[in-house]
Amino acid sequence: MSSIASLVNELPECYQPIFGHSELGANSSRNCNDRLNKIEGIFISLKEKLGRPLRLLDLGCAQGFFSFNLAKHCSAVTGIDFLDKNISLCKALAKEQNFENIEFKEDNIQNVINNLEHDEYDIVIGFSVFHHICDADGYLTTKDKINKLANYTQILLLELAVKEEGLYWGRNLPDNPLDIVDDIGYYDILGQYPTHLSDVSRPLLFTSSKYWYVDNKIEKITHWTKYSHEFAGEVHQNSRRYYFSENNFLKRYAFDGGLSQFNKEEFENEISSLEKLNKLELSHLEVPDLIHSEKNDLRGLVLTTKLPGERLSNLLQRLPINNEVDAVNQIVVTLAELESHNLYHNDVRIWNVLYSEEKFKLIDFGAISERNSDVLWPYNPFLGFIIFINELNMSNNYQLVPARTPMFSPFWAKTPKLAQFLAKLWATPHQNWSYKFFLNELNGVTDDKSAQFNVNISPNNLALWMFATETLINESRTRESSLVLHNQNEMMSKLDSLLSNTKIEMNNDEV
């Protein structure tokens, strides 16, 4: 019997196929080739991006299957395992087959992560090992270690055990296995793979705060955020992420959680809108190219080209814009062009306008449809646009409130031309409003700062104003009632918990 065969026989479990000895690993516990085929393209892509061979850390390397098979893409590979018999076999295989760029070490994974240097490795794989660390050290400690790996390297590839497998270490795992990686910028499931332990498959994950991996291509992330704009807060309940590269933009919709159905609809709306808009010959709306879209049960991805510019909401927080009239005019021109195609933007807000090189560009293409409405209060898109003008005039004093401030009167306008424009709008019954009408009226307003004008608000518009204001008041009351009810329920829950703990303590004292 060869020395390699002897070392294999000494193993408590032949978990992986034995590299270079197919006859010895024929009965291995896992078929590793399926996962190897899935991840090898990532190694090739990262090597091309970096322009050099990679440095790989294989945590829980077992019999070295992945270390050996991926070594051809690497200048250096380090395999780590706590079992001395695994390391002895790996070292013997490396010597037998003349691998000079692989080093195997017997060590504890926690120790390796604790001593890890920043940028020591380009890519780390940790397949079916972190549930053991979770069981030994706890969920939060394990999550911290995973976060460190993601922050210190370019890409982290993980296979995660799941609670549904029903084994002892499941007691410390999260109900949702992806929760342990949700602090990492980008993560996605590459596939689900069976094990020898149960009928439940385990997810194989690509995770990185430096790259996304979409359509079998990696792309460097310049920055990413969980928030759609500066004032979004928790409106999307952490169910969306936004990624930017040098040339492209990626949006991720989560299809689980409380906003799952809403996000599914928004995802489909955005795809449909981009496809439709790209077929139109538009002169004033700059539409990004739809590069790729895909969805599964857990999420939807929309990858487009990136439009240059800075959000108007961010700009207004620092300094006023040079020409408010020009901004209003450019947006009205865009809205009128959409209107000519029976399309409307239902979320005209300062955070949905980009500013670049004296141009104001409307964005949020999923908000464009044939519905002539506003997504939120005041629900009337033309009233919403009048408030948009108000927000421009507030410059860097802009404050977001639970609902937009009901300032419809033309008297607030600082710019005389805009004041005259608004006076003409309010004098015309809202049934006659359109963006084409807005554009004509704006173009007809004089630049004479001393021009006199009368404000004669149409009774129809006064009724519309009052109705919108009443709606706002009712919504505010509903929000307040919901908040009171939420606080009451929270207080009762805490009281129940307190009483329950008190009862337990009393029972313990009795014992």
C-alpha positions in Angstrom: 0.0 0.0 0.0 1.3 3.4 -1.0 2.1 6.1 1.7 -0.8 8.2 0.3 -3.2 5.3 0.6 -2.1 4.7 4.1 -2.7 8.3 5.1 -6.2 8.1 3.5 -6.9 5.0 5.5 -6.0 6.8 8.7 -8.6 9.5 8.2 -11.7 9.4 10.4 -13.6 10.5 7.2 -12.7 10.8 3.6 -14.7 13.9 3.1 -13.4 15.0 -0.3 -12.1 13.3 -3.4 -8.3 12.8 -3.1 -6.4 15.0 -5.6 -4.5 12.9 -8.2 -5.9 9.7 -6.7 -9.4 9.2 -8.0 -9.2 5.5 -6.9 -8.8 6.6 -3.3 -11.6 9.1 -3.1 -14.3 7.2 -5.0 -16.4 6.9 -1.8 -15.8 10.4 -0.5 -18.6 12.0 1.5 -19.0 15.0 -0.7 -18.9 15.5 -4.5 -16.8 18.6 -4.6 -16.6 19.0 -8.4 -20.0 20.6 -8.6 -18.9 23.5 -6.3 -15.5 23.7 -8.0 -17.1 24.2 -11.4 -19.3 27.0 -9.9 -16.5 29.0 -8.4 -13.6 28.5 -10.7 -14.9 31.2 -13.1 -14.7 33.6 -10.1 -11.0 32.9 -9.7 -10.4 33.4 -13.4 -12.3 36.7 -13.4 -10.6 38.1 -10.3 -7.2 37.1 -11.6 -8.0 39.1 -14.8 -9.2 42.1 -12.8 -6.1 42.2 -10.6 -3.7 41.4 -13.5 -1.8 38.7 -11.5 -2.2 35.3 -9.9 -4.2 35.2 -6.7 -3.4 34.5 -3.0 -5.9 31.9 -1.6 -6.8 31.0 2.0 -8.7 27.7 2.3 -10.3 27.5 5.7 -11.2 24.0 6.7 -9.3 22.6 3.7 -10.0 18.9 4.8 -8.1 16.7 2.2 -7.1 19.8 0.1 -9.4 19.2 -2.9 -10.1 22.9 -3.5 -6.6 24.1 -2.6 -5.0 21.8 -5.1 -7.6 22.3 -7.9 -7.5 26.1 -7.6 -3.7 26.4 -7.2 -3.2 26.9 -11.0 -4.8 30.3 -10.6 -2.7 31.3 -7.6 0.7 32.4 -6.7 0.2 31.2 -3.1 -2.3 28.9 -1.4 -2.6 28.3 2.3 -4.8 25.5 3.5 -5.9 25.4 7.2 -7.4 22.4 9.1 -7.6 21.5 12.8 -7.1 17.8 12.1 -3.5 16.7 12.0 -4.3 13.7 9.8 -5.8 15.9 7.1 -2.7 18.2 7.1 -0.4 15.2 6.9 -2.2 13.9 3.8 -2.3 17.3 2.2 1.5 17.8 2.7 2.2 14.4 1.3 0.1 15.1 -1.8 1.8 18.5 -2.3 5.2 16.9 -2.1 4.2 14.0 -4.4 2.8 16.2 -7.1 5.4 19.0 -6.8 3.2 21.9 -5.6 5.5 24.6 -4.6 2.9 27.3 -4.1 0.8 25.5 -1.5 1.3 25.5 2.3 -0.8 23.5 4.7 -1.1 24.3 8.4 -2.7 22.6 11.3 -4.5 25.3 13.2 -7.7 26.6 14.6 -9.7 28.7 12.1 -10.5 31.3 14.8 -6.8 31.8 15.4 -6.1 32.2 11.7 -8.8 34.9 11.4 -7.7 36.7 14.6 -4.1 36.9 13.2 -5.1 37.8 9.7 -3.4 40.8 8.1 -5.2 43.2 5.9 -4.8 42.3 2.2 -2.9 39.2 3.1 -5.1 37.2 0.8 -7.2 38.0 -2.3 -9.8 35.3 -1.9 -10.9 33.1 1.0 -13.1 30.0 0.9 -14.8 28.6 3.9 -17.0 25.7 3.0 -19.2 24.1 5.7 -17.0 25.2 8.6 -18.6 28.2 10.2 -21.5 26.3 11.7 -18.9 24.6 13.9 -17.5 28.0 14.9 -21.1 29.2 15.6 -21.7 26.3 17.9 -18.4 26.8 19.7 -18.2 30.6 20.0 -21.8 31.9 19.3 -23.6 33.5 16.4 -22.4 37.1 16.9 -18.8 36.2 17.4 -18.9 34.1 14.2 -20.5 36.9 12.3 -17.8 39.3 13.4 -15.1 36.9 12.1 -16.9 36.6 8.7 -17.1 40.4 8.5 -13.4 40.6 9.2 -12.7 38.2 6.4 -14.8 40.2 3.9 -13.2 43.5 5.0 -9.6 42.1 4.8 -9.9 40.3 1.4 -11.3 40.9 -2.0 -13.8 38.0 -2.1 -15.1 35.5 0.5 -16.8 32.3 -0.7 -18.9 30.5 1.8 -20.9 27.3 2.1 -23.3 27.6 5.0 -25.0 24.9 7.0 -28.7 25.6 7.8 -30.8 25.1 10.8 -33.3 22.9 8.9 -30.7 20.1 8.8 -31.7 19.3 12.3 -28.3 18.6 13.8 -26.9 19.7 17.1 -25.0 22.7 15.9 -28.2 24.2 14.5 -29.1 25.6 17.9 -26.9 28.7 17.3 -27.6 29.2 13.6 -29.9 32.0 12.5 -33.3 31.1 11.1 -32.3 32.8 7.8 -28.7 31.6 6.9 -28.1 34.8 5.0 -28.4 36.9 8.2 -24.8 36.0 9.1 -23.5 37.9 5.9 -25.9 40.8 5.8 -23.3 43.3 7.0 -21.2 42.5 3.9 -21.8 44.8 0.9 -22.7 42.3 -1.7 -23.8 38.7 -1.2 -25.6 36.2 -3.4 -26.4 32.5 -3.5 -24.4 30.8 -6.3 -26.3 27.5 -5.8 -27.6 24.9 -3.4 -25.6 21.7 -2.9 -26.5 18.4 -1.1 -24.5 16.9 1.7 -24.2 13.4 3.1 -25.8 14.5 6.4 -29.4 15.2 5.5 -31.8 15.8 2.6 -31.4 19.6 3.1 -29.0 21.4 0.7 -26.6 24.1 1.7 -26.3 27.5 0.0 -23.0 28.4 -1.6 -22.4 32.2 -1.4 -20.4 34.8 -3.1 -19.8 37.6 -0.7 -17.7 40.8 -1.0 -17.7 44.5 -0.1 -15.4 45.2 -3.1 -17.0 43.4 -6.0 -20.4 42.3 -7.2 -20.8 39.1 -9.2 -23.7 39.2 -11.8 -24.2 37.3 -15.0 -21.0 35.3 -14.3 -18.9 38.6 -14.3 -17.3 40.4 -11.4 -17.2 44.2 -11.3 -15.4 46.4 -8.8 -17.7 48.4 -6.4 -16.8 52.0 -6.0 -19.4 52.5 -3.3 -22.7 51.0 -2.2 -25.6 52.0 0.1 -28.7 50.5 1.7 -30.6 53.8 1.1 -32.1 55.1 -2.1 -31.4 58.7 -1.2 -30.3 61.0 1.7 -33.8 61.2 3.2 -35.0 57.6 2.7 -34.5 56.4 6.3 -36.0 53.0 6.8 -38.7 53.4 4.2 -37.5 50.2 2.4 -36.9 48.3 5.7 -33.4 47.2 4.6 -34.8 45.4 1.6 -32.9 47.1 -1.1 -29.2 47.8 -1.9 -27.6 50.1 -4.4 -24.2 49.5 -5.9 -22.0 51.7 -8.1 -19.0 50.8 -10.2 -17.1 53.1 -12.5 -19.5 52.8 -15.3 -22.5 50.8 -14.1 -25.3 50.7 -11.5 -26.7 47.7 -9.8 -30.0 47.6 -7.7 -30.9 44.7 -5.6 -34.5 44.0 -4.5 -35.2 41.6 -1.6 -38.1 39.3 -2.2 -38.4 38.1 1.4 -39.7 40.1 4.4 -42.5 42.5 4.8 -42.0 44.3 1.5 -41.6 41.2 -0.6 -44.7 41.7 -2.8 -44.1 45.4 -3.1 -40.4 44.8 -4.2 -41.5 42.2 -6.7 -43.9 44.6 -8.3 -41.3 47.4 -8.3 -38.7 45.1 -9.8 -41.0 44.2 -12.6 -42.1 47.8 -13.1 -38.5 48.9 -13.4 -37.6 46.3 -16.0 -40.7 47.0 -18.0 -40.1 50.8 -17.9 -36.5 50.6 -18.9 -37.3 48.3 -21.8 -40.1 50.5 -23.0 -38.1 53.8 -22.6 -35.1 52.4 -24.4 -37.3 51.7 -27.4 -38.6 55.3 -27.6 -36.7 58.1 -29.3 -36.5 60.5 -26.4 -34.7 63.8 -26.6 -34.9 65.0 -23.0 -34.9 61.9 -20.8 -31.5 60.2 -20.6 -32.3 56.5 -20.1 -29.6 54.1 -19.0 -29.0 50.9 -20.9 -30.4 47.8 -19.3 -27.4 45.5 -19.2 -28.9 42.6 -17.3 -31.7 41.6 -15.0 -32.5 38.4 -13.2 -34.6 37.1 -10.3 -35.1 34.1 -8.0 -37.2 33.4 -5.0 -35.1 35.6 -2.8 -34.1 38.7 -4.8 -34.1 40.6 -8.1 -31.2 42.3 -9.7 -31.2 45.2 -12.2 -27.9 46.1 -13.8 -27.8 49.3 -15.9 -25.2 51.8 -17.2 -24.6 54.6 -14.7 -25.8 58.1 -15.4 -23.2 60.8 -14.4 -24.2 63.4 -11.8 -25.1 64.2 -8.2 -28.4 63.9 -6.6 -30.1 67.3 -6.3 -31.1 66.5 -2.8 -27.5 66.1 -1.8 -26.5 69.2 -3.7 -29.2 71.4 -2.0 -27.9 70.4 1.4 -24.6 72.1 0.7 -25.4 75.1 -1.5 -28.3 76.6 -3.6 -28.4 75.9 -7.3 -27.5 78.7 -9.7 -30.7 78.8 -11.7 -33.9 77.4 -10.2 -35.9 78.4 -13.3 -33.6 76.4 -15.5 -34.0 73.4 -13.3 -37.8 73.6 -13.3 -37.8 74.2 -17.1 -35.6 71.1 -17.8 -37.8 68.9 -15.6 -41.0 70.2 -17.1 -39.6 69.6 -20.6 -38.8 66.0 -19.7 -42.2 65.4 -18.1 -44.0 66.9 -21.1 -42.0 64.6 -23.4 -43.1 61.6 -21.3 -46.6 62.8 -21.3 -46.6 62.9 -25.1 -46.1 59.2 -25.0 -48.8 58.7 -22.3 -46.1 58.1 -19.7 -45.9 59.8 -16.3 -43.3 59.9 -13.5 -45.1 59.3 -10.1 -42.2 60.3 -7.8 -40.9 63.7 -8.9 -38.7 64.6 -5.9 -35.4 66.4 -5.4 -33.7 63.0 -4.8 -34.9 61.7 -8.1 -33.0 64.4 -10.1 -29.4 64.2 -11.0 -27.3 67.4 -11.7 -24.4 67.3 -14.0 -22.8 70.0 -16.3 -25.7 72.4 -16.0 -28.2 69.6 -16.8 -31.0 68.4 -14.5 -31.9 64.8 -15.3 -34.9 62.9 -14.0 -34.1 59.4 -12.7 -36.0 56.5 -10.9 -37.2 54.8 -14.1 -39.3 52.3 -12.2 -41.6 55.2 -11.2 -42.4 55.9 -14.9 -45.6 54.3 -16.1 -49.0 55.0 -17.7 -50.5 55.9 -14.3 -51.0 59.6 -14.0 -50.7 59.8 -10.2 -48.2 60.5 -7.4 -46.9 57.5 -5.4 -47.5 59.3 -2.1 -49.3 62.4 -0.8 -50.5 64.6 -2.4 -51.3 61.8 -4.9 -51.9 64.4 -7.6 -48.7 64.5 -9.7 -49.2 68.2 -10.6 -49.6 69.2 -7.0 -46.5 67.1 -6.3 -44.6 69.0 -9.0 -45.6 72.4 -7.4 -44.2 71.1 -4.1 -41.1 70.1 -5.9 -40.7 73.7 -7.0 -41.0 74.7 -3.3 -38.3 72.2 -2.3 -36.0 73.8 -4.9 -36.6 77.2 -3.4 -35.9 76.0 0.1 -32.3 75.4 -1.0 -30.0 74.0 1.7 -32.6 74.6 4.4 -34.6 71.6 3.2 -36.0 69.4 5.9 -37.9 66.2 5.2 -41.1 65.8 7.3 -43.3 62.6 7.5 -45.3 64.0 4.5 -44.3 66.8 2.2 -45.1 70.3 3.4 -48.4 71.6 1.9 -47.1 74.9 0.4 -49.2 75.4 -2.7 -49.4 79.2 -2.6 -47.4 81.1 -5.2 -46.4 83.8 -2.7 -43.5 81.7 -1.2 -41.5 81.7 -4.5 -38.2 83.6 -4.1 -37.8 83.8 -7.9 -40.2 86.3 -9.6 -40.5 84.2 -12.7 -41.5 81.1 -10.8 -43.9 83.2 -8.7 -45.6 84.4 -11.9 -45.6 80.9 -13.3 -47.4 79.5 -10.2 -49.9 82.3 -10.2 -50.9 81.3 -13.8 -51.2 77.7 -12.7 -53.5 78.4 -9.8 -55.7 80.7 -11.9 -56.3 77.7 -14.3 -58.6 75.0 -13.2 -56.7 71.8 -12.4 -58.8 69.8 -14.9 -56.9 71.7 -17.6 -53.4 71.1 -16.1 -50.9 69.0 -18.1 -47.1 69.2 -18.4 -47.5 70.6 -21.9 -49.6 73.4 -20.4 -47.0 73.9 -17.6 -44.3 74.2 -20.2 -46.2 76.7 -22.3 -47.0 78.9 -19.3 -43.4 78.8 -18.0 -42.1 79.8 -21.5 -44.6 82.7 -21.6 -43.5 84.2 -18.3 -41.4 87.4 -18.4 -38.0 87.8 -16.8 -39.0 91.3 -15.7 -38.5 91.3 -11.9 -40.8 94.3 -11.6 -43.7 92.7 -13.5 -47.0 92.9 -11.7 -49.4 90.0 -11.6 -52.7 89.1 -9.9 -53.3 85.9 -8.0 -56.8 84.6 -8.7 -57.0 81.0 -7.5 -59.6 79.0 -9.3 -62.3 77.7 -7.0 -61.6 74.2 -8.4 -58.0 74.5 -7.4 -59.0 75.8 -3.9 -61.1 72.7 -3.5 -58.3 70.5 -4.6 -55.9 72.2 -2.2 -58.3 71.8 0.7 -58.9 68.2 -0.1 -55.2 67.4 -0.3 -54.6 69.2 3.0 -57.4 67.3 4.7 -55.9 64.1 3.4 -52.6 65.0 4.9 -54.2 65.7 8.3 -56.0 62.4 8.2 -52.8 60.6 7.3 -51.0 62.3 10.1 -53.7 61.2 12.6 -53.5 57.7 11.3 -49.7 57.6 11.7 -50.0 59.0 15.3 -52.7 56.4 16.1 -50.5 53.6 14.7 -47.5 54.8 16.7 -49.5 54.9 19.9 -50.8 51.4 19.2 -47.3 50.2 18.4 -46.0 51.7 21.7 -48.8 50.2 23.7 -48.2 46.8 22.2 -44.4 47.1 22.9 -45.1 48.1 26.5 -47.5 45.2 27.0 -44.9 42.8 25.5 -42.3 44.1 27.9 -44.7 43.8 30.8 -45.6 40.2 29.8 -41.9 39.4 29.6 -41.3 41.0 33.0 -44.1 39.1 34.6 -42.9 35.9 33.0 -39.4 36.4 34.3 -40.7 37.3 37.8 -42.8 34.1 37.8 -39.7 32.0 36.8 -37.7 33.6 39.6 -40.4 32.9 42.1 -40.6 29.3 41.0 -36.8 29.0 41.3 -37.0 30.4 44.8 -39.7 28.0 45.8 -37.5 25.1 44.6 
